[in-house]
Amino acid sequence: MLSLKRYGWLCALGGELAYFVCLGGGYLPLRSSRGMELHRTLFETFPGFVWSSFGGVLLGAVYVFALAWIFAWYFVWMHNTGLIGKEKQASPK
């Protein structure tokens, strides 16, 4: 069985790392202008996110943290429920 606490913190850590790597990629002009526009538009789907604003970046990190925990809760619930169902079917009575 998966532990929600452990899996949740791992998801949150991975989500935050990906968020800040992608955020850094938004500031580096390594793509075409169309690619940069799409990248910045995707980040602006977070409510309240504003580029080059400390509050906006922090708010985005909070959203990623919350979404990572929601994902972890759902994944652990699905995984553990599936295991319990299989254990009940396999146990002889």
C-alpha positions as CSV (number, residue, x, y, z in Angstrom):
1,M,0.0,0.0,0.0
2,L,1.2,3.5,-0.8
3,S,1.5,6.1,2.0
4,L,-0.3,9.3,1.2
5,K,2.2,11.4,3.3
6,R,5.3,10.1,1.5
7,Y,3.8,10.0,-2.0
8,G,2.2,13.5,-1.5
9,W,5.5,15.1,-0.5
10,L,7.3,13.4,-3.4
11,C,4.6,14.7,-5.9
12,A,4.8,18.2,-4.4
13,L,8.6,18.2,-4.6
14,G,8.6,17.0,-8.2
15,G,5.8,19.5,-9.1
16,E,7.7,22.4,-7.6
17,L,11.0,21.4,-9.4
18,A,9.2,21.2,-12.7
19,Y,7.4,24.5,-12.1
20,F,10.6,26.4,-11.4
21,V,12.5,24.7,-14.3
22,C,9.6,25.7,-16.6
23,L,9.5,29.1,-15.1
24,G,13.2,29.6,-15.8
25,G,12.6,28.4,-19.4
26,G,10.1,31.2,-19.8
27,Y,12.7,33.8,-19.1
28,L,15.3,32.3,-21.4
29,P,14.8,33.1,-25.1
30,L,15.8,29.7,-26.4
31,R,12.7,29.2,-28.6
32,S,10.9,31.1,-31.4
33,S,8.7,34.0,-30.4
34,R,5.6,31.9,-31.1
35,G,6.9,29.2,-28.7
36,M,7.7,31.8,-26.0
37,E,4.2,33.2,-26.4
38,L,2.6,29.8,-26.0
39,H,4.8,29.0,-22.9
40,R,3.9,32.3,-21.2
41,T,0.2,31.8,-22.1
42,L,0.2,28.4,-20.4
43,F,1.6,29.8,-17.2
44,E,-1.0,32.6,-17.2
45,T,-3.7,30.0,-16.9
46,F,-3.0,30.0,-13.1
47,P,-5.4,32.6,-11.6
48,G,-3.4,35.6,-10.4
49,F,-0.1,34.6,-12.0
50,V,1.8,37.6,-13.4
51,W,5.2,37.3,-15.0
52,S,8.1,39.1,-13.2
53,S,6.0,39.5,-10.1
54,F,7.2,37.8,-6.9
55,G,3.6,37.5,-5.7
56,G,2.5,35.9,-9.0
57,V,5.4,33.4,-9.0
58,L,4.7,32.5,-5.3
59,L,1.0,32.1,-6.0
60,G,1.8,29.8,-9.0
61,A,4.0,27.7,-6.6
62,V,1.1,27.5,-4.2
63,Y,-1.2,26.3,-7.0
64,V,1.3,23.6,-8.1
65,F,1.7,22.4,-4.5
66,A,-2.1,22.1,-4.0
67,L,-2.6,20.4,-7.3
68,A,0.3,17.9,-6.6
69,W,-1.4,17.0,-3.3
70,I,-4.8,16.5,-5.0
71,F,-3.1,14.3,-7.6
72,A,-1.3,12.3,-4.9
73,W,-4.5,11.8,-2.9
74,Y,-6.3,10.5,-6.0
75,F,-3.5,8.3,-7.1
76,V,-2.9,6.7,-3.7
77,W,-6.7,6.2,-3.3
78,M,-6.9,4.5,-6.7
79,H,-3.8,2.4,-6.1
80,N,-4.7,1.3,-2.6
81,T,-8.3,0.6,-3.5
82,G,-7.2,-1.6,-6.4
83,L,-4.9,-3.5,-4.2
84,I,-7.6,-4.1,-1.6
85,G,-10.0,-5.3,-4.2
86,K,-7.4,-7.8,-5.6
87,E,-6.5,-9.0,-2.1
88,K,-10.1,-9.8,-1.4
89,Q,-10.5,-11.7,-4.7
90,A,-7.3,-13.7,-4.1
91,S,-7.9,-14.7,-0.5
92,P,-9.6,-18.2,-0.2
93,K,-12.6,-18.5,2.1
